[in-house]
């Protein structure tokens, strides 16, 4: 019950999809707290001892493996920022701008400290974090996360092979298809075949195959599909849709297609 109430409140307060998602996680924590409280009472109610708030918190902490949304995103951000062996100010500014837009006043020094902890860590538990995200987030949201991560990589003007490798690992752990990964990657890391990769076809495809692929991608990633979500999410969807259109037009021009 609480997860739905907080999801609605988060969306109303922050007017964004991420605000609603943050509210959902907070509400889920409240629901889990109530459930754990009943479990704790059932297990300890008959021993004659009255439990304290600290007892209940310890009980919850021992069983809680779920990270909050900003923490999970900070972990993924740190993995990409560390990929090429140097953390740049442009990358940090990109992350700070993104979090300020998504979480507003809820984003502060505490989150930057969390980011620093992940940056200083020898190993980030990506498998567990991505597994958590995979269970809790729908496929379109996970694909949108790749846009954010490639945005970090591109913040210095260049996407390195090591950054691509890390994001590809994350994509696989998130359950994002290879085709969707390649499509997003080629929006940031361009080569001679990038326009084809964005449409999900090879450069040897026929004109009819290219037209069919474009129509499929245009339907799959049309902004109307996320019209009920937050403004920032819609903005990302529109940018992605525009890049699909730009790639199609570039191929048409190159081939002289009508």
C-alpha positions, 0 to 999 in steps of 0.5 A: 500500500505505502509503495503506491502512495509514496510513488504518487506523492513522489511524482506529484512533488518532483513532477518526474518519473524518477521522483515517482520511482524514488517514492516507490522505493521509499514506500516499499521500505515502509511496507517492508518495515511493517512486515518485518515488525509483524515477523519480529513480534511473532518471533519475539513476542512470546519471550516476555521481553518488549522489543525496542526500535533499535531491535527492530532496526537491527532485525531489518538491517540484517535482512535488507539487501535493497539499495535506494535509487540514488545509491544504485545510480551512484554505483553505476556512475562510479563504475563508468567514471573509473573505467578509463582510469581517470575521473574527470571534472566534466564527468562529475559535473554531468552526474551532478547536473543529472541528479539535480534535475532528477531529485532536486533538493533531495540531492546533496552532499551525502550523495556525493560522499556516496559517489566518492566511496564507490570511486574509492572502492576497489570493487563495486558490487555491480552484479548485485546492484544490477540484479536489484535494478533488473527486478524493480525496473521495467525494460524501457527504464533500463534502456534509458539508464544506458543513455545516462551512462553513455552520457557520462562517458561522452562528457569529456567528448570521447567514449573510450573502449574501456568505458564501452566495455563497462557499460556493455557489462552493465547492460548484460547484467541489466538484461538489456538486449544486445540490439538495444545496447548497440542502438544506444551505443552508436548514438554516442560512439559513432563510426561508419556503420553507426547509422545502421547500428542505430536502426538495428541492421547491417550496412548490407541490408536492402532498402526495404529492410532499412525502411522496415527497421526504421518503422519498427524502431520508430514504433518501439521508441516513440515518445508517446509510449512514455507520455505518462512518465516524468519530463526528464524521461520524456526528454530522453525519449525524444532525443533518442527518437530524433537520433533514430530519425536522423540516422534514417535520413542519413542512410536515405541520403547516402543511398539516394532512397526516396 
